[in-house]
Structure formats: C-alpha cells, structure tokens
Amino acid sequence: MNKKLKAGIKRFFSVLLICILAALIPFFYFLYSMHSNKCNDLRREIARLEKEQERLIEENKRLVADISELAKPERIEKIAIDELGMHKADSEDVVRVEMSGEKSNE
C-alpha cells in the first residue's frame, strides 16, 4: 500500500504540474498580446509625434523667414515714410542733450 500511495501521490503531482503548465500557456499568451498591443500603440504615438515635430520645424523655419523679412530696415523705412508720414531728420533738426552729474533723489 505504501508503494501504491507513493505512486498515487507522484501521479497526482505530475497531473497537477501538467495542469499548471497548461494554464500558464494562455496566461503568457495574454501577457504577450498585451505587451504587443502596448508596443504597437507606442510605435503609432512615436510616428504621430515625429510628424508633429516635422510640422513644427517647418512652421518655425517659416516664422524665422517672416521675422527676417519683417525686420529689414528698408521695409521699416518704407512703412515709416509711406504709412506714418515720417521722414529722416535733417542735421539741423537734431537736438543733442547732454546730462552731467548724478541723478538726485528728491
């Protein structure tokens, strides 16, 4: 009976181990599919962010070019003369003010 009991226990644990391994296979497949979905989501997010980065770089280049164009002295002078009615000051129109001494705190 002792041998039968030992054989029965051995068989029980063998069946239990097979059942546990059989149950772990779907579990690991589930974990793999979850990980795979997460990786795919991250790849899509990376692609979206790279497109957004390219768009922002192009927009930045355009804005830098616009700033360069708007800051040209010739353009500013033309607006000052044509739209604001300004003119270059003649040398006799320029008044120089010199300040000497320290500022008083009264």
C-alpha positions as CSV (number, residue, x, y, z in Angstrom):
1,M,0.0,0.0,0.0
2,N,2.9,2.3,0.7
3,K,4.1,1.9,-2.9
4,K,0.6,2.5,-4.2
5,L,0.3,5.6,-2.1
6,K,3.6,6.9,-3.3
7,A,2.8,6.1,-6.9
8,G,-0.6,7.8,-6.5
9,I,1.0,10.9,-5.0
10,K,3.6,11.0,-7.7
11,R,0.9,10.7,-10.3
12,F,-1.2,13.4,-8.6
13,F,1.7,15.9,-8.7
14,S,2.6,15.0,-12.3
15,V,-1.0,15.7,-13.3
16,L,-1.0,18.9,-11.2
17,L,2.2,20.1,-12.8
18,I,0.8,19.4,-16.3
19,C,-2.4,21.3,-15.4
20,I,-0.5,24.3,-14.1
21,L,1.7,24.4,-17.2
22,A,-1.4,24.1,-19.4
23,A,-3.0,27.0,-17.5
24,L,0.1,29.1,-17.8
25,I,0.3,28.9,-21.6
26,P,-2.8,31.1,-22.2
27,F,-1.7,33.4,-19.4
28,F,1.6,34.0,-21.0
29,Y,0.0,34.4,-24.4
30,F,-2.3,37.0,-22.9
31,L,0.7,38.9,-21.4
32,Y,2.5,38.7,-24.8
33,S,-0.6,40.1,-26.6
34,M,-0.9,42.9,-24.0
35,H,2.7,43.8,-24.4
36,S,2.5,43.6,-28.2
37,N,-0.5,46.0,-28.2
38,K,1.3,48.4,-26.0
39,C,4.3,48.3,-28.3
40,N,2.1,49.0,-31.3
41,D,0.4,51.9,-29.5
42,L,3.8,53.3,-28.7
43,R,5.0,53.0,-32.3
44,R,1.9,54.8,-33.5
45,E,2.5,57.5,-30.9
46,I,6.1,57.9,-32.0
47,A,5.1,58.2,-35.6
48,R,2.5,60.8,-34.8
49,L,5.0,62.8,-32.7
50,E,7.6,62.7,-35.4
51,K,5.1,64.1,-37.9
52,E,4.2,66.8,-35.5
53,Q,7.8,67.6,-34.9
54,E,8.4,67.9,-38.7
55,R,5.4,70.2,-39.0
56,L,6.6,72.4,-36.1
57,I,10.2,72.6,-37.6
58,E,8.7,73.7,-40.9
59,E,6.5,76.2,-39.2
60,N,9.5,77.5,-37.2
61,K,11.5,77.9,-40.4
62,R,8.7,79.8,-42.0
63,L,8.3,82.1,-38.9
64,V,12.1,82.8,-38.8
65,A,11.9,83.7,-42.5
66,D,8.9,86.0,-41.8
67,I,10.8,87.7,-38.9
68,S,13.8,88.2,-41.1
69,E,11.6,89.8,-43.9
70,L,9.7,92.0,-41.4
71,A,12.9,93.2,-39.7
72,K,14.5,94.5,-42.9
73,P,15.5,98.2,-42.5
74,E,14.3,99.0,-46.0
75,R,10.8,97.7,-45.2
76,I,10.7,99.6,-41.9
77,E,11.8,102.8,-43.5
78,K,9.2,102.5,-46.3
79,I,6.4,102.0,-43.7
80,A,7.6,105.0,-41.7
81,I,7.6,107.2,-44.8
82,D,4.6,106.0,-46.7
83,E,2.2,105.0,-43.9
84,L,3.3,107.1,-40.9
85,G,4.4,110.2,-42.7
86,M,7.8,110.2,-41.1
87,H,11.0,111.4,-42.6
88,K,14.7,111.3,-41.9
89,A,15.7,114.1,-39.6
90,D,18.0,116.8,-41.0
91,S,21.1,117.6,-39.0
92,E,19.6,121.0,-38.0
93,D,16.5,119.2,-36.6
94,V,18.6,117.1,-34.2
95,V,19.0,118.5,-30.7
96,R,21.7,117.0,-28.6
97,V,21.1,116.9,-24.8
98,E,24.0,116.2,-22.5
99,M,23.5,115.4,-18.9
100,S,26.1,115.7,-16.3
101,G,26.3,114.9,-12.7
102,E,24.4,112.3,-10.7
103,K,20.7,111.9,-10.6
104,S,19.3,113.5,-7.4
105,N,16.8,111.5,-5.2
106,E,14.5,114.3,-4.1
